[in-house]
Amino acid sequence: MAGHVRPYLRLLRVLDIRPLHPIRDRNALLRRMIREGGVRELQTFRARYSDGDQLIDTLLRSIHGLQVIYIGGSHVGPAAAQALAQSPSMSGLRYLSLHNNSIGDGGAEALLASPYLRELRWLNLYRNGISGALRDAIKRAPQWQGAQIILG
């Protein structure tokens, strides 16, 4: 609304910033929504073609209650995946899609070893430069035996 961020944004539960593609700095908009709008709790966050590392940093610093994270094709690297894996605020996460990023083996190993990502029901790591051996380890991971896993 004319560049104004209203405090009633704190009522949001689902935030999909994919339609905001024409906005140059979607991460700055998200930070403003958190700072000025009071967004603190989200159940679902979706983004595509954004700066994934910054998005994950912003989410981990400010938001709790996430059950779904969908960040595709957003240049998420190993460090952001590791930060996500090491965050206690991710213990409620049920759906994680980091498809078409570049987390590599380092990020995938961190996700696999995370004590906070034990309840995932859906994991999409398609096209992330993960080695075959690590893909096999993810498929066999006891904590994700009932989960739908997409790798490639």
Chimera marker file (.cmm) of the C-alpha trace (Angstrom):
<marker_set name="trace">
<marker id="1" x="0.000" y="0.000" z="0.000" r="1" g="1" b="0" radius="0.5"/>
<marker id="2" x="1.916" y="2.994" z="-1.348" r="1" g="1" b="0" radius="0.5"/>
<marker id="3" x="5.136" y="1.834" z="0.312" r="1" g="1" b="0" radius="0.5"/>
<marker id="4" x="3.627" y="1.625" z="3.802" r="1" g="1" b="0" radius="0.5"/>
<marker id="5" x="4.010" y="-1.470" z="5.903" r="1" g="1" b="0" radius="0.5"/>
<marker id="6" x="1.127" y="-1.822" z="8.334" r="1" g="1" b="0" radius="0.5"/>
<marker id="7" x="1.341" y="-3.478" z="11.778" r="1" g="1" b="0" radius="0.5"/>
<marker id="8" x="-1.550" y="-5.826" z="11.019" r="1" g="1" b="0" radius="0.5"/>
<marker id="9" x="0.950" y="-7.904" z="9.021" r="1" g="1" b="0" radius="0.5"/>
<marker id="10" x="1.737" y="-9.674" z="12.291" r="1" g="1" b="0" radius="0.5"/>
<marker id="11" x="-1.405" y="-11.733" z="11.613" r="1" g="1" b="0" radius="0.5"/>
<marker id="12" x="0.160" y="-13.414" z="8.564" r="1" g="1" b="0" radius="0.5"/>
<marker id="13" x="0.601" y="-17.171" z="8.759" r="1" g="1" b="0" radius="0.5"/>
<marker id="14" x="1.564" y="-17.911" z="5.154" r="1" g="1" b="0" radius="0.5"/>
<marker id="15" x="3.882" y="-15.721" z="3.106" r="1" g="1" b="0" radius="0.5"/>
<marker id="16" x="4.574" y="-16.375" z="-0.565" r="1" g="1" b="0" radius="0.5"/>
<marker id="17" x="6.912" y="-13.797" z="-2.066" r="1" g="1" b="0" radius="0.5"/>
<marker id="18" x="7.131" y="-15.515" z="-5.460" r="1" g="1" b="0" radius="0.5"/>
<marker id="19" x="4.598" y="-13.099" z="-7.073" r="1" g="1" b="0" radius="0.5"/>
<marker id="20" x="6.829" y="-10.169" z="-6.070" r="1" g="1" b="0" radius="0.5"/>
<marker id="21" x="9.415" y="-11.075" z="-8.706" r="1" g="1" b="0" radius="0.5"/>
<marker id="22" x="9.371" y="-7.583" z="-10.306" r="1" g="1" b="0" radius="0.5"/>
<marker id="23" x="10.428" y="-5.998" z="-6.999" r="1" g="1" b="0" radius="0.5"/>
<marker id="24" x="14.202" y="-5.726" z="-7.041" r="1" g="1" b="0" radius="0.5"/>
<marker id="25" x="14.949" y="-6.195" z="-3.358" r="1" g="1" b="0" radius="0.5"/>
<marker id="26" x="12.439" y="-8.688" z="-2.018" r="1" g="1" b="0" radius="0.5"/>
<marker id="27" x="14.705" y="-9.383" z="0.950" r="1" g="1" b="0" radius="0.5"/>
<marker id="28" x="14.537" y="-5.731" z="2.012" r="1" g="1" b="0" radius="0.5"/>
<marker id="29" x="10.748" y="-5.923" z="1.744" r="1" g="1" b="0" radius="0.5"/>
<marker id="30" x="10.710" y="-9.022" z="3.957" r="1" g="1" b="0" radius="0.5"/>
<marker id="31" x="12.954" y="-7.298" z="6.517" r="1" g="1" b="0" radius="0.5"/>
<marker id="32" x="10.592" y="-4.275" z="6.521" r="1" g="1" b="0" radius="0.5"/>
<marker id="33" x="7.583" y="-6.546" z="6.986" r="1" g="1" b="0" radius="0.5"/>
<marker id="34" x="9.275" y="-8.090" z="10.003" r="1" g="1" b="0" radius="0.5"/>
<marker id="35" x="10.587" y="-4.822" z="11.458" r="1" g="1" b="0" radius="0.5"/>
<marker id="36" x="7.638" y="-2.510" z="10.747" r="1" g="1" b="0" radius="0.5"/>
<marker id="37" x="4.777" y="-4.946" z="10.303" r="1" g="1" b="0" radius="0.5"/>
<marker id="38" x="5.549" y="-7.099" z="13.289" r="1" g="1" b="0" radius="0.5"/>
<marker id="39" x="5.676" y="-10.452" z="11.453" r="1" g="1" b="0" radius="0.5"/>
<marker id="40" x="7.195" y="-12.923" z="13.911" r="1" g="1" b="0" radius="0.5"/>
<marker id="41" x="5.374" y="-16.174" z="13.366" r="1" g="1" b="0" radius="0.5"/>
<marker id="42" x="4.843" y="-17.889" z="10.022" r="1" g="1" b="0" radius="0.5"/>
<marker id="43" x="3.724" y="-21.384" z="9.208" r="1" g="1" b="0" radius="0.5"/>
<marker id="44" x="4.693" y="-21.284" z="5.525" r="1" g="1" b="0" radius="0.5"/>
<marker id="45" x="7.305" y="-19.321" z="3.605" r="1" g="1" b="0" radius="0.5"/>
<marker id="46" x="7.710" y="-19.570" z="-0.172" r="1" g="1" b="0" radius="0.5"/>
<marker id="47" x="10.199" y="-17.775" z="-2.415" r="1" g="1" b="0" radius="0.5"/>
<marker id="48" x="11.829" y="-18.244" z="-5.774" r="1" g="1" b="0" radius="0.5"/>
<marker id="49" x="14.633" y="-16.458" z="-7.594" r="1" g="1" b="0" radius="0.5"/>
<marker id="50" x="15.653" y="-14.426" z="-4.572" r="1" g="1" b="0" radius="0.5"/>
<marker id="51" x="18.838" y="-14.235" z="-2.543" r="1" g="1" b="0" radius="0.5"/>
<marker id="52" x="18.247" y="-17.451" z="-0.646" r="1" g="1" b="0" radius="0.5"/>
<marker id="53" x="21.123" y="-17.059" z="1.809" r="1" g="1" b="0" radius="0.5"/>
<marker id="54" x="19.779" y="-13.698" z="2.986" r="1" g="1" b="0" radius="0.5"/>
<marker id="55" x="16.230" y="-15.039" z="3.121" r="1" g="1" b="0" radius="0.5"/>
<marker id="56" x="17.270" y="-17.925" z="5.339" r="1" g="1" b="0" radius="0.5"/>
<marker id="57" x="19.284" y="-15.602" z="7.572" r="1" g="1" b="0" radius="0.5"/>
<marker id="58" x="16.276" y="-13.266" z="7.951" r="1" g="1" b="0" radius="0.5"/>
<marker id="59" x="13.922" y="-16.163" z="8.701" r="1" g="1" b="0" radius="0.5"/>
<marker id="60" x="16.249" y="-17.712" z="11.276" r="1" g="1" b="0" radius="0.5"/>
<marker id="61" x="16.794" y="-14.414" z="13.082" r="1" g="1" b="0" radius="0.5"/>
<marker id="62" x="13.186" y="-13.282" z="13.244" r="1" g="1" b="0" radius="0.5"/>
<marker id="63" x="10.547" y="-15.919" z="12.518" r="1" g="1" b="0" radius="0.5"/>
<marker id="64" x="9.345" y="-18.912" z="14.506" r="1" g="1" b="0" radius="0.5"/>
<marker id="65" x="6.697" y="-21.549" z="13.965" r="1" g="1" b="0" radius="0.5"/>
<marker id="66" x="7.719" y="-22.463" z="10.432" r="1" g="1" b="0" radius="0.5"/>
<marker id="67" x="6.332" y="-25.762" z="9.187" r="1" g="1" b="0" radius="0.5"/>
<marker id="68" x="6.975" y="-25.219" z="5.458" r="1" g="1" b="0" radius="0.5"/>
<marker id="69" x="9.965" y="-23.647" z="3.699" r="1" g="1" b="0" radius="0.5"/>
<marker id="70" x="9.995" y="-23.588" z="-0.092" r="1" g="1" b="0" radius="0.5"/>
<marker id="71" x="12.967" y="-21.667" z="-1.502" r="1" g="1" b="0" radius="0.5"/>
<marker id="72" x="13.747" y="-22.734" z="-5.048" r="1" g="1" b="0" radius="0.5"/>
<marker id="73" x="16.338" y="-21.501" z="-7.501" r="1" g="1" b="0" radius="0.5"/>
<marker id="74" x="17.507" y="-18.862" z="-5.059" r="1" g="1" b="0" radius="0.5"/>
<marker id="75" x="21.258" y="-19.444" z="-4.760" r="1" g="1" b="0" radius="0.5"/>
<marker id="76" x="21.029" y="-21.110" z="-1.351" r="1" g="1" b="0" radius="0.5"/>
<marker id="77" x="24.541" y="-22.295" z="-0.583" r="1" g="1" b="0" radius="0.5"/>
<marker id="78" x="26.106" y="-24.678" z="1.927" r="1" g="1" b="0" radius="0.5"/>
<marker id="79" x="26.465" y="-22.058" z="4.694" r="1" g="1" b="0" radius="0.5"/>
<marker id="80" x="22.754" y="-21.180" z="4.636" r="1" g="1" b="0" radius="0.5"/>
<marker id="81" x="21.784" y="-24.868" z="4.633" r="1" g="1" b="0" radius="0.5"/>
<marker id="82" x="24.112" y="-25.425" z="7.592" r="1" g="1" b="0" radius="0.5"/>
<marker id="83" x="22.602" y="-22.463" z="9.475" r="1" g="1" b="0" radius="0.5"/>
<marker id="84" x="19.121" y="-23.824" z="8.825" r="1" g="1" b="0" radius="0.5"/>
<marker id="85" x="20.164" y="-27.303" z="10.021" r="1" g="1" b="0" radius="0.5"/>
<marker id="86" x="21.673" y="-25.917" z="13.240" r="1" g="1" b="0" radius="0.5"/>
<marker id="87" x="18.688" y="-23.759" z="14.203" r="1" g="1" b="0" radius="0.5"/>
<marker id="88" x="16.453" y="-25.026" z="17.025" r="1" g="1" b="0" radius="0.5"/>
<marker id="89" x="13.632" y="-22.930" z="15.539" r="1" g="1" b="0" radius="0.5"/>
<marker id="90" x="13.435" y="-25.471" z="12.689" r="1" g="1" b="0" radius="0.5"/>
<marker id="91" x="12.304" y="-28.311" z="14.948" r="1" g="1" b="0" radius="0.5"/>
<marker id="92" x="8.685" y="-27.887" z="13.790" r="1" g="1" b="0" radius="0.5"/>
<marker id="93" x="9.561" y="-28.020" z="10.103" r="1" g="1" b="0" radius="0.5"/>
<marker id="94" x="7.614" y="-30.657" z="8.167" r="1" g="1" b="0" radius="0.5"/>
<marker id="95" x="8.204" y="-29.611" z="4.546" r="1" g="1" b="0" radius="0.5"/>
<marker id="96" x="11.578" y="-28.412" z="3.252" r="1" g="1" b="0" radius="0.5"/>
<marker id="97" x="12.197" y="-27.688" z="-0.407" r="1" g="1" b="0" radius="0.5"/>
<marker id="98" x="15.546" y="-26.199" z="-1.388" r="1" g="1" b="0" radius="0.5"/>
<marker id="99" x="15.380" y="-27.427" z="-4.991" r="1" g="1" b="0" radius="0.5"/>
<marker id="100" x="17.578" y="-25.937" z="-7.736" r="1" g="1" b="0" radius="0.5"/>
<marker id="101" x="20.093" y="-24.385" z="-5.363" r="1" g="1" b="0" radius="0.5"/>
<marker id="102" x="23.740" y="-25.143" z="-4.623" r="1" g="1" b="0" radius="0.5"/>
<marker id="103" x="23.927" y="-26.565" z="-1.107" r="1" g="1" b="0" radius="0.5"/>
<marker id="104" x="26.294" y="-29.323" z="-2.264" r="1" g="1" b="0" radius="0.5"/>
<marker id="105" x="27.537" y="-32.101" z="-0.041" r="1" g="1" b="0" radius="0.5"/>
<marker id="106" x="28.404" y="-29.729" z="2.825" r="1" g="1" b="0" radius="0.5"/>
<marker id="107" x="24.851" y="-28.395" z="3.109" r="1" g="1" b="0" radius="0.5"/>
<marker id="108" x="23.293" y="-31.821" z="2.588" r="1" g="1" b="0" radius="0.5"/>
<marker id="109" x="25.494" y="-33.367" z="5.297" r="1" g="1" b="0" radius="0.5"/>
<marker id="110" x="24.425" y="-30.638" z="7.724" r="1" g="1" b="0" radius="0.5"/>
<marker id="111" x="20.741" y="-31.266" z="6.985" r="1" g="1" b="0" radius="0.5"/>
<marker id="112" x="21.263" y="-35.003" z="7.418" r="1" g="1" b="0" radius="0.5"/>
<marker id="113" x="23.030" y="-34.533" z="10.774" r="1" g="1" b="0" radius="0.5"/>
<marker id="114" x="20.596" y="-31.935" z="12.109" r="1" g="1" b="0" radius="0.5"/>
<marker id="115" x="18.964" y="-32.782" z="15.437" r="1" g="1" b="0" radius="0.5"/>
<marker id="116" x="16.166" y="-30.318" z="14.548" r="1" g="1" b="0" radius="0.5"/>
<marker id="117" x="15.003" y="-31.718" z="11.200" r="1" g="1" b="0" radius="0.5"/>
<marker id="118" x="13.841" y="-35.089" z="12.478" r="1" g="1" b="0" radius="0.5"/>
<marker id="119" x="10.144" y="-34.605" z="11.715" r="1" g="1" b="0" radius="0.5"/>
<marker id="120" x="10.334" y="-33.819" z="7.994" r="1" g="1" b="0" radius="0.5"/>
<marker id="121" x="7.607" y="-35.404" z="5.895" r="1" g="1" b="0" radius="0.5"/>
<marker id="122" x="8.792" y="-33.879" z="2.622" r="1" g="1" b="0" radius="0.5"/>
<marker id="123" x="12.358" y="-33.080" z="1.559" r="1" g="1" b="0" radius="0.5"/>
<marker id="124" x="13.187" y="-31.752" z="-1.900" r="1" g="1" b="0" radius="0.5"/>
<marker id="125" x="16.890" y="-31.299" z="-2.642" r="1" g="1" b="0" radius="0.5"/>
<marker id="126" x="16.618" y="-31.785" z="-6.396" r="1" g="1" b="0" radius="0.5"/>
<marker id="127" x="19.509" y="-30.238" z="-8.400" r="1" g="1" b="0" radius="0.5"/>
<marker id="128" x="21.823" y="-29.202" z="-5.590" r="1" g="1" b="0" radius="0.5"/>
<marker id="129" x="25.101" y="-30.799" z="-6.650" r="1" g="1" b="0" radius="0.5"/>
<marker id="130" x="24.875" y="-33.574" z="-4.057" r="1" g="1" b="0" radius="0.5"/>
<marker id="131" x="27.058" y="-36.637" z="-4.639" r="1" g="1" b="0" radius="0.5"/>
<marker id="132" x="25.537" y="-40.052" z="-5.283" r="1" g="1" b="0" radius="0.5"/>
<marker id="133" x="26.858" y="-41.469" z="-2.008" r="1" g="1" b="0" radius="0.5"/>
<marker id="134" x="25.274" y="-38.679" z="0.001" r="1" g="1" b="0" radius="0.5"/>
<marker id="135" x="21.987" y="-38.983" z="-1.903" r="1" g="1" b="0" radius="0.5"/>
<marker id="136" x="21.960" y="-42.665" z="-0.933" r="1" g="1" b="0" radius="0.5"/>
<marker id="137" x="22.651" y="-41.776" z="2.717" r="1" g="1" b="0" radius="0.5"/>
<marker id="138" x="19.736" y="-39.308" z="2.692" r="1" g="1" b="0" radius="0.5"/>
<marker id="139" x="17.410" y="-41.939" z="1.220" r="1" g="1" b="0" radius="0.5"/>
<marker id="140" x="18.430" y="-44.382" z="3.980" r="1" g="1" b="0" radius="0.5"/>
<marker id="141" x="18.283" y="-41.839" z="6.839" r="1" g="1" b="0" radius="0.5"/>
<marker id="142" x="16.224" y="-43.377" z="9.650" r="1" g="1" b="0" radius="0.5"/>
<marker id="143" x="14.759" y="-40.022" z="10.696" r="1" g="1" b="0" radius="0.5"/>
<marker id="144" x="13.205" y="-39.560" z="7.235" r="1" g="1" b="0" radius="0.5"/>
<marker id="145" x="11.986" y="-43.102" z="6.532" r="1" g="1" b="0" radius="0.5"/>
<marker id="146" x="8.362" y="-42.006" z="6.205" r="1" g="1" b="0" radius="0.5"/>
<marker id="147" x="9.180" y="-38.834" z="4.279" r="1" g="1" b="0" radius="0.5"/>
<marker id="148" x="8.832" y="-38.169" z="0.572" r="1" g="1" b="0" radius="0.5"/>
<marker id="149" x="12.346" y="-37.387" z="-0.625" r="1" g="1" b="0" radius="0.5"/>
<marker id="150" x="13.212" y="-35.858" z="-3.980" r="1" g="1" b="0" radius="0.5"/>
<marker id="151" x="16.863" y="-35.900" z="-5.018" r="1" g="1" b="0" radius="0.5"/>
<marker id="152" x="18.686" y="-35.707" z="-8.289" r="1" g="1" b="0" radius="0.5"/>
<link id1="1" id2="2" r="1" g="1" b="0" radius="0.2"/>
<link id1="2" id2="3" r="1" g="1" b="0" radius="0.2"/>
<link id1="3" id2="4" r="1" g="1" b="0" radius="0.2"/>
<link id1="4" id2="5" r="1" g="1" b="0" radius="0.2"/>
<link id1="5" id2="6" r="1" g="1" b="0" radius="0.2"/>
<link id1="6" id2="7" r="1" g="1" b="0" radius="0.2"/>
<link id1="7" id2="8" r="1" g="1" b="0" radius="0.2"/>
<link id1="8" id2="9" r="1" g="1" b="0" radius="0.2"/>
<link id1="9" id2="10" r="1" g="1" b="0" radius="0.2"/>
<link id1="10" id2="11" r="1" g="1" b="0" radius="0.2"/>
<link id1="11" id2="12" r="1" g="1" b="0" radius="0.2"/>
<link id1="12" id2="13" r="1" g="1" b="0" radius="0.2"/>
<link id1="13" id2="14" r="1" g="1" b="0" radius="0.2"/>
<link id1="14" id2="15" r="1" g="1" b="0" radius="0.2"/>
<link id1="15" id2="16" r="1" g="1" b="0" radius="0.2"/>
<link id1="16" id2="17" r="1" g="1" b="0" radius="0.2"/>
<link id1="17" id2="18" r="1" g="1" b="0" radius="0.2"/>
<link id1="18" id2="19" r="1" g="1" b="0" radius="0.2"/>
<link id1="19" id2="20" r="1" g="1" b="0" radius="0.2"/>
<link id1="20" id2="21" r="1" g="1" b="0" radius="0.2"/>
<link id1="21" id2="22" r="1" g="1" b="0" radius="0.2"/>
<link id1="22" id2="23" r="1" g="1" b="0" radius="0.2"/>
<link id1="23" id2="24" r="1" g="1" b="0" radius="0.2"/>
<link id1="24" id2="25" r="1" g="1" b="0" radius="0.2"/>
<link id1="25" id2="26" r="1" g="1" b="0" radius="0.2"/>
<link id1="26" id2="27" r="1" g="1" b="0" radius="0.2"/>
<link id1="27" id2="28" r="1" g="1" b="0" radius="0.2"/>
<link id1="28" id2="29" r="1" g="1" b="0" radius="0.2"/>
<link id1="29" id2="30" r="1" g="1" b="0" radius="0.2"/>
<link id1="30" id2="31" r="1" g="1" b="0" radius="0.2"/>
<link id1="31" id2="32" r="1" g="1" b="0" radius="0.2"/>
<link id1="32" id2="33" r="1" g="1" b="0" radius="0.2"/>
<link id1="33" id2="34" r="1" g="1" b="0" radius="0.2"/>
<link id1="34" id2="35" r="1" g="1" b="0" radius="0.2"/>
<link id1="35" id2="36" r="1" g="1" b="0" radius="0.2"/>
<link id1="36" id2="37" r="1" g="1" b="0" radius="0.2"/>
<link id1="37" id2="38" r="1" g="1" b="0" radius="0.2"/>
<link id1="38" id2="39" r="1" g="1" b="0" radius="0.2"/>
<link id1="39" id2="40" r="1" g="1" b="0" radius="0.2"/>
<link id1="40" id2="41" r="1" g="1" b="0" radius="0.2"/>
<link id1="41" id2="42" r="1" g="1" b="0" radius="0.2"/>
<link id1="42" id2="43" r="1" g="1" b="0" radius="0.2"/>
<link id1="43" id2="44" r="1" g="1" b="0" radius="0.2"/>
<link id1="44" id2="45" r="1" g="1" b="0" radius="0.2"/>
<link id1="45" id2="46" r="1" g="1" b="0" radius="0.2"/>
<link id1="46" id2="47" r="1" g="1" b="0" radius="0.2"/>
<link id1="47" id2="48" r="1" g="1" b="0" radius="0.2"/>
<link id1="48" id2="49" r="1" g="1" b="0" radius="0.2"/>
<link id1="49" id2="50" r="1" g="1" b="0" radius="0.2"/>
<link id1="50" id2="51" r="1" g="1" b="0" radius="0.2"/>
<link id1="51" id2="52" r="1" g="1" b="0" radius="0.2"/>
<link id1="52" id2="53" r="1" g="1" b="0" radius="0.2"/>
<link id1="53" id2="54" r="1" g="1" b="0" radius="0.2"/>
<link id1="54" id2="55" r="1" g="1" b="0" radius="0.2"/>
<link id1="55" id2="56" r="1" g="1" b="0" radius="0.2"/>
<link id1="56" id2="57" r="1" g="1" b="0" radius="0.2"/>
<link id1="57" id2="58" r="1" g="1" b="0" radius="0.2"/>
<link id1="58" id2="59" r="1" g="1" b="0" radius="0.2"/>
<link id1="59" id2="60" r="1" g="1" b="0" radius="0.2"/>
<link id1="60" id2="61" r="1" g="1" b="0" radius="0.2"/>
<link id1="61" id2="62" r="1" g="1" b="0" radius="0.2"/>
<link id1="62" id2="63" r="1" g="1" b="0" radius="0.2"/>
<link id1="63" id2="64" r="1" g="1" b="0" radius="0.2"/>
<link id1="64" id2="65" r="1" g="1" b="0" radius="0.2"/>
<link id1="65" id2="66" r="1" g="1" b="0" radius="0.2"/>
<link id1="66" id2="67" r="1" g="1" b="0" radius="0.2"/>
<link id1="67" id2="68" r="1" g="1" b="0" radius="0.2"/>
<link id1="68" id2="69" r="1" g="1" b="0" radius="0.2"/>
<link id1="69" id2="70" r="1" g="1" b="0" radius="0.2"/>
<link id1="70" id2="71" r="1" g="1" b="0" radius="0.2"/>
<link id1="71" id2="72" r="1" g="1" b="0" radius="0.2"/>
<link id1="72" id2="73" r="1" g="1" b="0" radius="0.2"/>
<link id1="73" id2="74" r="1" g="1" b="0" radius="0.2"/>
<link id1="74" id2="75" r="1" g="1" b="0" radius="0.2"/>
<link id1="75" id2="76" r="1" g="1" b="0" radius="0.2"/>
<link id1="76" id2="77" r="1" g="1" b="0" radius="0.2"/>
<link id1="77" id2="78" r="1" g="1" b="0" radius="0.2"/>
<link id1="78" id2="79" r="1" g="1" b="0" radius="0.2"/>
<link id1="79" id2="80" r="1" g="1" b="0" radius="0.2"/>
<link id1="80" id2="81" r="1" g="1" b="0" radius="0.2"/>
<link id1="81" id2="82" r="1" g="1" b="0" radius="0.2"/>
<link id1="82" id2="83" r="1" g="1" b="0" radius="0.2"/>
<link id1="83" id2="84" r="1" g="1" b="0" radius="0.2"/>
<link id1="84" id2="85" r="1" g="1" b="0" radius="0.2"/>
<link id1="85" id2="86" r="1" g="1" b="0" radius="0.2"/>
<link id1="86" id2="87" r="1" g="1" b="0" radius="0.2"/>
<link id1="87" id2="88" r="1" g="1" b="0" radius="0.2"/>
<link id1="88" id2="89" r="1" g="1" b="0" radius="0.2"/>
<link id1="89" id2="90" r="1" g="1" b="0" radius="0.2"/>
<link id1="90" id2="91" r="1" g="1" b="0" radius="0.2"/>
<link id1="91" id2="92" r="1" g="1" b="0" radius="0.2"/>
<link id1="92" id2="93" r="1" g="1" b="0" radius="0.2"/>
<link id1="93" id2="94" r="1" g="1" b="0" radius="0.2"/>
<link id1="94" id2="95" r="1" g="1" b="0" radius="0.2"/>
<link id1="95" id2="96" r="1" g="1" b="0" radius="0.2"/>
<link id1="96" id2="97" r="1" g="1" b="0" radius="0.2"/>
<link id1="97" id2="98" r="1" g="1" b="0" radius="0.2"/>
<link id1="98" id2="99" r="1" g="1" b="0" radius="0.2"/>
<link id1="99" id2="100" r="1" g="1" b="0" radius="0.2"/>
<link id1="100" id2="101" r="1" g="1" b="0" radius="0.2"/>
<link id1="101" id2="102" r="1" g="1" b="0" radius="0.2"/>
<link id1="102" id2="103" r="1" g="1" b="0" radius="0.2"/>
<link id1="103" id2="104" r="1" g="1" b="0" radius="0.2"/>
<link id1="104" id2="105" r="1" g="1" b="0" radius="0.2"/>
<link id1="105" id2="106" r="1" g="1" b="0" radius="0.2"/>
<link id1="106" id2="107" r="1" g="1" b="0" radius="0.2"/>
<link id1="107" id2="108" r="1" g="1" b="0" radius="0.2"/>
<link id1="108" id2="109" r="1" g="1" b="0" radius="0.2"/>
<link id1="109" id2="110" r="1" g="1" b="0" radius="0.2"/>
<link id1="110" id2="111" r="1" g="1" b="0" radius="0.2"/>
<link id1="111" id2="112" r="1" g="1" b="0" radius="0.2"/>
<link id1="112" id2="113" r="1" g="1" b="0" radius="0.2"/>
<link id1="113" id2="114" r="1" g="1" b="0" radius="0.2"/>
<link id1="114" id2="115" r="1" g="1" b="0" radius="0.2"/>
<link id1="115" id2="116" r="1" g="1" b="0" radius="0.2"/>
<link id1="116" id2="117" r="1" g="1" b="0" radius="0.2"/>
<link id1="117" id2="118" r="1" g="1" b="0" radius="0.2"/>
<link id1="118" id2="119" r="1" g="1" b="0" radius="0.2"/>
<link id1="119" id2="120" r="1" g="1" b="0" radius="0.2"/>
<link id1="120" id2="121" r="1" g="1" b="0" radius="0.2"/>
<link id1="121" id2="122" r="1" g="1" b="0" radius="0.2"/>
<link id1="122" id2="123" r="1" g="1" b="0" radius="0.2"/>
<link id1="123" id2="124" r="1" g="1" b="0" radius="0.2"/>
<link id1="124" id2="125" r="1" g="1" b="0" radius="0.2"/>
<link id1="125" id2="126" r="1" g="1" b="0" radius="0.2"/>
<link id1="126" id2="127" r="1" g="1" b="0" radius="0.2"/>
<link id1="127" id2="128" r="1" g="1" b="0" radius="0.2"/>
<link id1="128" id2="129" r="1" g="1" b="0" radius="0.2"/>
<link id1="129" id2="130" r="1" g="1" b="0" radius="0.2"/>
<link id1="130" id2="131" r="1" g="1" b="0" radius="0.2"/>
<link id1="131" id2="132" r="1" g="1" b="0" radius="0.2"/>
<link id1="132" id2="133" r="1" g="1" b="0" radius="0.2"/>
<link id1="133" id2="134" r="1" g="1" b="0" radius="0.2"/>
<link id1="134" id2="135" r="1" g="1" b="0" radius="0.2"/>
<link id1="135" id2="136" r="1" g="1" b="0" radius="0.2"/>
<link id1="136" id2="137" r="1" g="1" b="0" radius="0.2"/>
<link id1="137" id2="138" r="1" g="1" b="0" radius="0.2"/>
<link id1="138" id2="139" r="1" g="1" b="0" radius="0.2"/>
<link id1="139" id2="140" r="1" g="1" b="0" radius="0.2"/>
<link id1="140" id2="141" r="1" g="1" b="0" radius="0.2"/>
<link id1="141" id2="142" r="1" g="1" b="0" radius="0.2"/>
<link id1="142" id2="143" r="1" g="1" b="0" radius="0.2"/>
<link id1="143" id2="144" r="1" g="1" b="0" radius="0.2"/>
<link id1="144" id2="145" r="1" g="1" b="0" radius="0.2"/>
<link id1="145" id2="146" r="1" g="1" b="0" radius="0.2"/>
<link id1="146" id2="147" r="1" g="1" b="0" radius="0.2"/>
<link id1="147" id2="148" r="1" g="1" b="0" radius="0.2"/>
<link id1="148" id2="149" r="1" g="1" b="0" radius="0.2"/>
<link id1="149" id2="150" r="1" g="1" b="0" radius="0.2"/>
<link id1="150" id2="151" r="1" g="1" b="0" radius="0.2"/>
<link id1="151" id2="152" r="1" g="1" b="0" radius="0.2"/>
</marker_set>
